[in-house]
């Protein structure tokens, strides 16, 4: 069984003490494809080192995370542009709008999101969207940018059925993680109304650990809990869910 974690921050400081063991635990369970989103320029070297250790398993993205859009966002976007021009990546991400913590830089977040979508189109890459308390703002920009060149993943999807259908209408897969296993997560109440061809699995590790690990550090091996929940909701064998969601990830990332 081959499982794909489409969103893991394996380079995070949270794994500095046992990164190798974390990767090995995941691989033992069949999780052998790790798609790694960027945050800002301070993490680029750590991402490249991670890829160097696991060249057959780790696939890097490049982008500026919305919570890291600050006064220096122009410099950060220049770094993103330089990196995209210098080598192969598999997506522009994670990018988007986050109004949960701070709304100070909303305008800059919107500008950064739009510019990075345009960079993704330039390089024919998918985008990986981060959305927290920003569905309306995200959809407004996607509406402006929609078309053949726009596609990707709506990472850590936590919206309503209506929002899910709208996200899918912009050529987005839904990144489904630990929230699916939460008692108050709500997406489990409607997910099976959507075709599984629109789903990919993710952890967002070290964040958002699924039940029964909720509140602890998340890691890629725990994506199996999400897979198990999705298997139950869709009435499919676990192996079939793994195969379908991995195929969906290949459709997006091209690998």
C-alpha positions as CSV (number, residue, x, y, z in Angstrom):
1,X,0.0,0.0,0.0
2,X,1.5,3.3,-1.1
3,X,0.3,6.4,0.8
4,X,1.0,10.0,0.0
5,X,1.2,12.8,2.6
6,X,0.6,15.9,0.4
7,X,1.4,18.4,3.1
8,X,4.1,17.9,5.8
9,X,6.6,20.4,7.3
10,X,9.2,17.7,7.9
11,X,12.0,20.3,8.1
12,X,10.3,21.9,11.1
13,X,12.3,22.4,14.3
14,X,9.7,20.1,16.0
15,X,11.5,17.1,14.3
16,X,15.1,18.2,14.9
17,X,15.5,15.5,17.6
18,X,14.1,12.5,15.8
19,X,13.5,13.3,12.1
20,X,15.0,10.1,10.8
21,X,12.8,8.0,13.1
22,X,9.7,10.0,12.1
23,X,10.4,9.3,8.4
24,X,11.1,5.6,9.1
25,X,7.9,5.2,11.0
26,X,5.9,6.6,8.1
27,X,7.7,4.5,5.5
28,X,7.0,1.3,7.5
29,X,3.3,2.0,7.2
30,X,3.5,2.7,3.4
31,X,3.8,6.5,3.6
32,X,6.6,7.0,1.1
33,X,5.7,10.3,-0.7
34,X,6.1,13.5,1.3
35,X,5.2,16.8,-0.3
36,X,6.8,19.7,1.6
37,X,5.4,23.3,1.6
38,X,7.5,26.4,2.2
39,X,6.9,29.0,4.8
40,X,9.5,31.7,4.1
41,X,13.1,32.2,3.2
42,X,14.5,31.3,6.6
43,X,13.4,27.6,6.0
44,X,14.7,27.2,2.5
45,X,18.1,25.6,3.4
46,X,16.4,23.2,5.8
47,X,14.0,22.2,3.0
48,X,16.9,21.6,0.6
49,X,18.8,19.5,3.2
50,X,15.7,17.4,3.7
51,X,15.4,16.7,0.0
52,X,19.1,15.9,-0.1
53,X,18.6,13.2,2.5
54,X,15.4,11.7,0.9
55,X,15.7,12.5,-2.9
56,X,13.3,9.7,-3.9
57,X,10.6,10.6,-1.3
58,X,10.6,14.3,-0.6
59,X,9.1,16.8,-3.1
60,X,9.5,20.5,-2.4
61,X,7.2,23.4,-2.9
62,X,8.2,27.1,-2.9
63,X,6.1,30.0,-1.7
64,X,5.4,32.6,1.1
65,X,3.0,31.5,3.8
66,X,0.3,34.1,4.5
67,X,1.1,34.3,8.2
68,X,4.7,35.3,7.2
69,X,3.5,38.2,4.9
70,X,4.9,41.1,6.8
71,X,6.6,44.5,6.1
72,X,9.3,42.7,4.1
73,X,7.0,40.7,1.9
74,X,8.4,42.1,-1.3
75,X,11.9,40.7,-0.4
76,X,10.3,37.4,0.4
77,X,8.5,37.3,-2.9
78,X,11.8,38.1,-4.6
79,X,13.3,35.0,-2.9
80,X,10.3,32.9,-4.1
81,X,10.8,34.2,-7.7
82,X,14.6,33.5,-7.5
83,X,14.1,30.0,-6.2
84,X,11.4,29.1,-8.8
85,X,13.7,30.4,-11.6
86,X,16.7,28.4,-10.2
87,X,15.4,24.8,-10.0
88,X,12.5,22.4,-10.1
89,X,9.7,22.5,-7.6
90,X,6.4,20.7,-7.5
91,X,4.0,23.5,-6.5
92,X,3.8,27.1,-5.3
93,X,2.8,26.8,-1.7
94,X,1.6,27.2,0.8
95,X,0.0,30.5,-0.2
96,X,-3.3,32.1,0.6
97,X,-5.0,34.2,3.3
98,X,-4.9,33.8,7.1
99,X,-7.1,36.2,9.1
100,X,-7.2,34.1,12.3
101,X,-4.2,35.6,14.1
102,X,-3.8,39.0,12.6
103,X,-5.6,41.1,10.0
104,X,-2.9,43.8,9.8
105,X,-1.5,42.7,6.6
106,X,-4.6,41.6,4.7
107,X,-3.9,43.8,1.7
108,X,-0.3,42.5,1.5
109,X,-1.6,38.9,1.9
110,X,-4.0,39.5,-1.0
111,X,-1.2,40.9,-3.2
112,X,1.2,38.1,-2.3
113,X,-1.4,35.5,-3.0
114,X,-2.3,36.9,-6.4
115,X,1.3,37.3,-7.4
116,X,2.2,33.8,-6.4
117,X,-0.7,32.4,-8.3
118,X,0.6,34.2,-11.4
119,X,4.1,32.7,-10.7
120,X,2.5,29.2,-10.6
121,X,0.9,29.8,-13.9
122,X,4.2,31.1,-15.4
123,X,5.9,27.8,-14.4
124,X,2.8,25.6,-15.0
125,X,2.8,24.6,-11.3
126,X,-0.2,23.8,-9.1
127,X,-0.9,26.0,-6.1
128,X,-1.4,24.8,-2.5
129,X,-3.8,27.1,-0.6
130,X,-3.7,28.0,3.1
131,X,-7.1,29.4,4.2
132,X,-8.0,30.3,7.7
133,X,-10.9,32.6,8.3
134,X,-10.4,33.8,4.7
135,X,-12.7,31.8,2.4
136,X,-14.4,34.9,0.9
137,X,-11.1,36.6,0.3
138,X,-9.6,33.5,-1.2
139,X,-12.6,32.9,-3.5
140,X,-12.5,36.5,-4.6
141,X,-9.0,36.1,-5.9
142,X,-9.6,32.6,-7.4
143,X,-12.5,34.0,-9.3
144,X,-10.2,36.6,-10.8
145,X,-7.5,34.0,-11.6
146,X,-9.7,31.0,-12.6
147,X,-9.1,29.2,-15.9
148,X,-7.0,26.4,-17.4
149,X,-3.8,27.5,-15.7
150,X,-5.2,27.5,-12.2
151,X,-5.2,24.2,-10.3
152,X,-4.0,22.7,-7.1
153,X,-4.9,21.7,-3.6
154,X,-7.1,23.5,-1.0
155,X,-4.9,22.4,1.9
156,X,-6.4,21.5,5.3
157,X,-10.0,22.0,4.1
158,X,-12.3,22.9,6.9
159,X,-15.2,24.6,5.2
160,X,-18.8,23.8,4.4
161,X,-20.1,21.5,1.7
162,X,-20.9,24.6,-0.4
163,X,-17.4,25.9,0.1
164,X,-16.0,22.5,-0.8
165,X,-17.9,22.5,-4.1
166,X,-16.8,26.0,-4.9
167,X,-13.2,25.1,-4.2
168,X,-13.5,22.1,-6.5
169,X,-15.0,24.3,-9.2
170,X,-11.6,26.2,-9.4
171,X,-9.8,22.9,-10.2
172,X,-8.8,22.3,-6.6
173,X,-8.4,19.0,-4.8
174,X,-9.3,19.1,-1.1
175,X,-6.5,18.3,1.3
176,X,-8.0,16.2,4.0
177,X,-6.1,15.9,7.3
178,X,-6.6,15.3,11.0
179,X,-9.7,17.5,11.2
180,X,-11.7,14.7,9.5
181,X,-11.2,12.6,12.7
182,X,-12.3,15.4,15.2
183,X,-15.7,15.1,16.9
184,X,-16.4,18.7,16.1
185,X,-14.6,18.7,12.7
186,X,-17.9,18.7,10.8
187,X,-16.4,17.8,7.4
188,X,-17.0,14.1,8.1
189,X,-20.8,14.9,7.9
190,X,-20.7,15.7,4.2
191,X,-17.4,14.5,2.7
192,X,-18.8,11.4,1.2
193,X,-21.3,13.5,-0.8
194,X,-18.3,14.6,-2.9
195,X,-16.5,12.2,-5.3
196,X,-13.3,10.8,-3.8
197,X,-11.5,11.8,-7.0
198,X,-11.3,15.3,-5.5
199,X,-9.5,14.2,-2.3
200,X,-5.9,14.0,-1.2
201,X,-4.5,13.0,2.2
202,X,-2.3,15.2,4.3
203,X,-1.1,15.7,7.9
204,X,0.2,19.3,8.0
205,X,2.6,17.8,10.6
206,X,3.7,18.8,13.1
207,X,0.3,20.5,13.4
208,X,-3.3,19.2,13.7
209,X,-2.6,15.6,14.8
210,X,-5.6,13.4,14.2
211,X,-7.6,11.5,16.9
212,X,-6.3,9.7,19.0
213,X,-3.1,11.8,18.9
214,X,-4.9,15.2,19.1
215,X,-3.0,17.8,21.0
216,X,0.3,16.0,20.4
217,X,2.9,16.6,17.7
218,X,1.6,15.3,14.4
219,X,3.8,13.2,12.0
220,X,3.3,11.6,8.6
221,X,2.7,8.1,10.0
222,X,-0.5,9.5,11.5
223,X,-2.0,10.1,8.1
224,X,-3.1,6.4,8.4
225,X,-5.8,7.6,10.9
226,X,-7.1,10.0,8.2
227,X,-7.1,7.2,5.6
228,X,-9.0,4.9,8.0
229,X,-11.7,7.5,8.6
230,X,-12.0,8.2,4.9
231,X,-12.2,4.5,4.2
232,X,-15.2,4.2,6.6
233,X,-17.0,7.3,5.2
234,X,-16.7,6.1,1.6
235,X,-17.2,2.4,2.3
236,X,-14.0,1.6,0.5
237,X,-11.1,-0.7,1.4
238,X,-8.1,1.2,2.9
239,X,-5.9,0.0,0.0
240,X,-8.3,1.5,-2.5
241,X,-8.4,4.9,-0.6
242,X,-4.6,4.9,-0.6
243,X,-4.4,4.1,-4.3
244,X,-7.1,6.7,-5.3
245,X,-5.7,9.6,-3.2
246,X,-2.1,8.8,-4.3
247,X,-3.3,8.9,-8.0
248,X,-5.1,12.2,-7.2
249,X,-1.8,13.6,-5.8
250,X,0.1,12.5,-9.0
251,X,-2.6,14.3,-11.1
252,X,-1.8,17.5,-9.2
253,X,1.9,17.3,-8.7
254,X,2.9,15.5,-11.9
255,X,4.9,12.9,-10.0
